[in-house]
Amino acid sequence: MKIGAVLKLRRDDRGETLEEVAYRAGTDASNLSRIERGTQQPSVGLLEALARALETRVSDLYLEVERTQHMPDPPVSRWGGELARLQRHVKELTPENRLLVVEFCKLLKRVQRGSGEADKTAADD
């Protein structure tokens, strides 16, 4: 895995857009896109800015490059970014409201399955 792929993976894990990360790093989204796709290499200064924007260190990014050097690229998660966005929002809620989110998700799951059961066991958690 190359440095651009690591940057994309980190950005996706955080559930952020190209625009959000690029803005915080002081560059534009098209530049970051080229870096993530491997068609352009970032300067040292830009790489430092991107690492700060992703709340990590350049050394951690390169450690990930080294660690994955002989491993196949991970499959693209269909909803890794969605989970990260949800996590960011839920983190800001009170414990009581977090429980409401869990209960709401259980309700949605029951409705989606077409099950009319109003009272499910804890095994669904």
Secondary structure by P-SEA (a helix, b strand, c coil): ccaaaaaaaaaaaacccaaaaaaaacccaaaaaaaaaccccccaaaaaaaaaaacccaaaaaaaaaaacccccccccccaaaaaaaaaaaaaccaaaaaaaaaaaaaaaaaaacccccccccccc
